[in-house]
Amino acid sequence: MLPTLSVIIPNYNHGASLERAVAAILSQAHAPDEILLIDDGSTDNSQEVILGLAEKFPLIKAVLHDQNAGSTQRVNQGLQSARGDWLAFCAADDCLLPGFFL
């Protein structure tokens, strides 16, 4: 059996690039078992985008916060919540090329 993969994406005000980032992750040959999208109190439309993605793709877990605490705290939160054997950390504005997850 293959190891499971969790992708942790902390986000702050990257609503415009979240859909592209998630699409690049989901198009990998080895799709993750879960994606944790953790919003850090964004003031743009990020939370609406995250909720829409979580509704569309059940493997996405939306974690929303009202206050900004910084990416380190949000990454640590992702570490505590992730269930995968392997972890990948992506920025909310990353666009992974094919073959990133083999």
C-alpha positions as CSV (number, residue, x, y, z in Angstrom):
1,M,0.0,0.0,0.0
2,L,1.3,3.5,-0.9
3,P,1.9,6.0,1.9
4,T,-0.7,8.7,2.3
5,L,0.0,12.3,1.4
6,S,-1.3,15.5,3.1
7,V,-0.8,18.9,1.5
8,I,-0.8,21.9,3.8
9,I,-1.5,25.3,2.3
10,P,-1.5,28.3,4.6
11,N,-3.2,31.3,3.0
12,Y,-3.3,35.0,3.6
13,N,-5.0,37.2,0.9
14,H,-4.3,34.9,-2.1
15,G,-7.9,34.3,-3.1
16,A,-7.0,35.1,-6.7
17,S,-4.5,32.3,-7.0
18,L,-6.0,29.6,-4.8
19,E,-8.0,27.8,-7.5
20,R,-5.0,27.6,-9.8
21,A,-2.8,26.3,-6.9
22,V,-5.4,23.6,-6.0
23,A,-5.9,22.6,-9.7
24,A,-2.1,22.1,-10.1
25,I,-2.1,19.9,-7.0
26,L,-5.1,17.8,-8.0
27,S,-3.6,17.3,-11.5
28,Q,-0.6,15.5,-10.2
29,A,-0.1,11.8,-11.1
30,H,-0.3,11.0,-7.4
31,A,-3.1,13.1,-6.0
32,P,-2.9,13.8,-2.3
33,D,-5.3,12.1,0.2
34,E,-6.1,15.5,1.8
35,I,-5.4,19.1,1.3
36,L,-5.6,21.4,4.3
37,L,-6.4,25.0,3.2
38,I,-5.8,27.1,6.3
39,D,-6.8,30.8,6.0
40,D,-5.0,33.2,8.3
41,G,-7.7,35.9,8.6
42,S,-7.6,37.1,5.0
43,T,-9.3,40.4,4.1
44,D,-9.9,39.5,0.5
45,N,-12.2,36.8,-0.9
46,S,-10.0,33.9,0.2
47,Q,-12.4,32.4,2.6
48,E,-15.2,32.2,0.1
49,V,-12.8,30.7,-2.5
50,I,-11.7,28.1,0.1
51,L,-15.2,27.2,1.1
52,G,-16.1,26.8,-2.6
53,L,-13.1,24.5,-3.2
54,A,-13.9,22.4,-0.1
55,E,-17.5,22.0,-1.3
56,K,-16.3,20.9,-4.8
57,F,-13.5,18.6,-3.6
58,P,-14.2,16.5,-0.5
59,L,-10.5,15.9,0.1
60,I,-10.1,19.6,0.9
61,K,-10.5,20.6,4.5
62,A,-11.2,24.3,5.0
63,V,-9.8,25.8,8.2
64,L,-10.8,29.5,8.5
65,H,-9.6,32.1,11.1
66,D,-10.8,35.6,11.8
67,Q,-7.5,36.9,12.9
68,N,-4.0,36.8,11.3
69,A,-1.5,34.8,13.4
70,G,1.2,34.4,10.8
71,S,2.1,31.5,8.5
72,T,4.3,29.7,11.1
73,Q,1.4,29.2,13.4
74,R,-0.9,28.1,10.6
75,V,1.7,25.6,9.3
76,N,2.1,24.2,12.8
77,Q,-1.7,23.9,12.9
78,G,-1.6,22.0,9.7
79,L,1.1,19.7,11.1
80,Q,-1.1,18.8,14.0
81,S,-4.1,18.2,11.9
82,A,-2.6,16.3,8.9
83,R,-3.3,12.6,8.7
84,G,-0.9,11.7,5.9
85,D,2.3,9.6,6.2
86,W,4.0,12.2,4.0
87,L,3.6,16.0,4.2
88,A,3.9,18.6,1.5
89,F,3.9,22.3,2.2
90,C,2.7,24.6,-0.6
91,A,2.2,28.3,-0.8
92,A,-1.2,29.6,-1.8
93,D,0.2,31.1,-4.9
94,D,2.3,28.0,-6.0
95,C,1.6,26.3,-9.3
96,L,3.2,22.9,-9.2
97,L,4.5,21.4,-12.4
98,P,3.5,17.8,-13.4
99,G,5.5,15.2,-11.6
100,F,6.0,17.0,-8.3
101,F,4.3,14.2,-6.5
102,L,5.5,10.8,-7.8
